[in-house]
């Protein structure tokens, strides 16, 4: 029998196999080809599992994860604890011994974070991403529309995760996705819409299969502009989803619910116990439903946490304490040109006062700083002076000349 008439691996002759694939120096039958694919899949899964086991699980317990977050994010202890536990449990899920036949399988707990703009939702997600060995991607929910309409499809979330994982599917299937601005896909009314809500309720319906855990066919190049591209099957069962949103207006719904529950002689006492300056701490799933999230998606985001509004003290600490604080960033920017920057303490207080006055949160601190430092960042690199001291008089002059108008228009 000739070599090309039998499988080079198992030795089966051509007539005893369904298909015999001929190569340059050998042949392989369909049975051996299937076994080779299974071996490749098992090897990739073991490699992906080894990347998320071992050192990270042993080194980063929930307390250690929170301590790392504390270096970059000021306050928000409640949200940090929820995130730390979620990430740690995610690692434990990926490394659990699934061969043990005890009937217990740990399910994932997707998270939803609610907080005002500029309180640190996206910063928490980006900081977590620095720490992790698993693929991590941040997507914006505002760009998604229902399939068949102009805009990005839901599957593009997984396309971005695949890109981060360098198209290693088993590794991507153990990743973490942060969906920002989740409140922007709330349906337009509390009642189901008669017409198509293609960027609201329709997107929520599409997200259900991703959050729950199912096999999704993902276009590797994103979108459906390339109909000839081969789809990649991705199982979302082990992908952790973290959602965040400002949910502007939800505080009034929380207040209405709390007041409706205060009935009887103890109503005054119960009302006094409510902190109306921080209503988000009382948030409940029914508030998300009244805001416009469908019950099905709320059920697939079982962990609900909130971010505290930033007070004056927190904003002051944000400016100077974190490793990547704004003042440290500007100091480094000037240092690249050999310029030593000194910012007086009363300038720091002035910046914080303006951020509080205009209620623009931590994100607005950079806008104020850019306004104050812009003129010096323009002129100093060309000057011979190597020292810059920013005092209160200069800060007031720069801000009142340019910044106040911009911030009021923002």
C-alpha positions, 0 to 999 in steps of 0.5 A, spaced: 500 500 500 502 506 498 503 512 503 498 516 500 493 511 501 493 511 508 493 516 514 500 517 517 498 518 524 493 512 525 495 508 519 488 507 517 487 505 509 483 510 505 477 505 504 476 505 511 475 512 513 470 518 510 476 523 508 483 522 507 486 529 507 493 529 503 499 533 504 506 534 501 509 529 505 503 525 508 496 524 510 491 525 515 484 522 516 478 525 519 478 522 525 485 524 527 484 531 524 478 531 530 482 529 535 488 534 533 483 540 534 480 537 541 488 537 543 489 544 540 482 546 544 485 543 551 492 546 550 489 553 549 484 552 555 490 550 559 494 556 557 488 561 558 487 558 565 494 558 567 494 565 566 489 567 571 491 562 576 497 562 581 500 568 582 494 573 582 489 569 586 495 568 591 497 575 591 491 579 591 486 577 596 480 582 596 483 587 601 490 587 597 485 589 591 482 595 595 489 597 597 491 598 590 485 601 588 486 606 594 493 608 591 489 611 585 482 613 587 480 617 593 474 615 597 468 610 595 470 605 600 463 601 598 464 601 591 471 598 592 469 593 596 464 590 591 469 591 586 475 587 590 470 581 592 467 581 585 474 580 581 477 576 586 471 571 586 472 571 578 479 569 579 476 563 583 471 561 578 476 561 573 480 556 577 475 552 580 476 544 579 470 543 575 472 535 574 469 535 582 462 531 581 459 535 587 453 538 583 456 545 585 458 550 580 459 557 582 455 562 578 458 569 576 455 576 579 455 581 574 455 588 578 452 595 576 455 601 579 451 608 580 454 614 581 454 622 579 458 624 574 465 625 576 465 620 582 470 615 579 466 609 576 470 609 569 477 611 573 475 605 578 474 600 572 481 603 568 485 602 575 482 595 576 485 593 568 492 595 570 492 590 576 489 584 572 492 578 568 485 577 564 483 581 558 479 587 560 475 592 556 471 598 557 465 600 552 460 605 551 453 603 551 451 610 548 454 607 541 449 601 541 443 600 537 439 594 535 441 589 530 439 592 523 440 599 525 445 605 524 450 604 530 454 598 533 451 592 534 451 588 541 456 583 539 462 589 538 463 588 545 466 581 544 469 584 538 473 589 543 475 583 548 477 579 543 482 584 540 485 585 547 486 578 548 489 577 541 484 573 538 485 568 543 478 565 544 479 561 551 483 567 554 477 572 552 472 567 555 475 569 562 475 576 561 472 582 564 468 587 560 466 594 563 460 597 560 460 605 561 453 609 561 449 603 562 443 608 564 443 611 556 440 605 554 434 606 559 427 605 555 424 612 554 418 610 558 416 606 564 411 602 560 413 598 554 414 602 547 409 601 542 414 603 537 421 601 536 426 603 541 432 601 537 437 605 542 434 603 548 430 597 550 432 594 544 439 594 546 437 592 553 434 586 550 440 584 546 445 585 552 441 579 556 444 573 552 451 576 553 450 577 561 446 571 562 452 567 559 451 564 552 455 562 545 455 568 541 457 568 534 462 574 534 464 578 527 472 579 528 472 585 524 466 588 528 459 590 525 456 587 519 460 591 514 464 584 512 458 579 510 464 574 508 468 574 514 468 568 518 464 568 525 468 566 532 464 563 537 465 566 544 462 563 550 460 569 555 459 564 561 465 566 564 466 573 562 464 578 568 460 584 566 461 591 570 456 596 568 456 603 570 452 609 569 450 616 572 442 615 572 441 622 572 434 623 576 434 617 579 434 620 586 427 623 585 425 616 584 429 614 590 426 620 595 419 618 592 419 611 594 422 612 601 417 617 602 411 612 600 414 607 605 413 612 611 406 611 614 404 612 621 406 615 628 413 614 627 413 617 620 417 624 622 422 619 626 423 615 620 424 621 615 429 624 620 433 618 619 434 619 612 440 622 609 437 626 603 444 629 601 446 622 599 440 618 597 444 614 592 446 609 598 438 607 599 438 605 591 434 598 590 433 594 584 426 597 583 429 604 582 432 602 576 426 599 574 422 605 574 428 609 571 427 605 565 431 598 565 427 592 564 427 587 569 430 581 566 437 586 565 436 588 572 436 580 574 442 579 571 446 584 574 445 582 581 450 586 585 448 593 586 453 598 589 453 606 589 458 611 589 458 617 594 458 624 591 464 628 592 465 633 598 470 638 598 475 634 602 475 629 597 476 633 591 482 636 595 485 629 596 484 628 589 488 634 587 494 632 591 494 625 594 493 619 588 499 617 585 496 620 578 493 626 581 493 632 577 498 636 581 503 631 580 501 630 573 502 638 571 509 637 575 511 632 571 509 636 565 513 642 567 519 637 569 520 634 562 522 642 560 526 642 566 521 647 569 520 646 577 513 647 578 510 650 585 503 650 586 501 654 593 496 651 598 491 657 597 491 655 589 489 648 591 483 651 595 481 655 590 480 650 585 476 645 589 472 651 591 470 652 584 469 645 582 464 645 588 461 651 586 459 649 579 458 642 581 462 638 576 465 633 580 472 630 579 472 630 572 471 638 572 478 639 576 482 638 570 478 643 566 479 648 571 487 646 572 488 647 564 485 654 564 489 656 570 496 653 567 494 654 560 498 660 559 504 658 562 504 651 559 504 656 552 510 661 554 514 657 559 518 652 555 520 658 550 523 662 556 529 661 560 526 661 567 526 654 570 522 656 576 514 657 576 510 659 582 503 659 581 499 663 587 492 665 588 492 672 585 495 669 578 490 663 579 484 668 580 486 672 574 487 666 569 480 663 571 476 669 571 478 671 564 477 665 561 475 659 565 468 662 568 465 663 561 467 656 559 464 652 565 458 656 565 457 654 558 459 647 559 
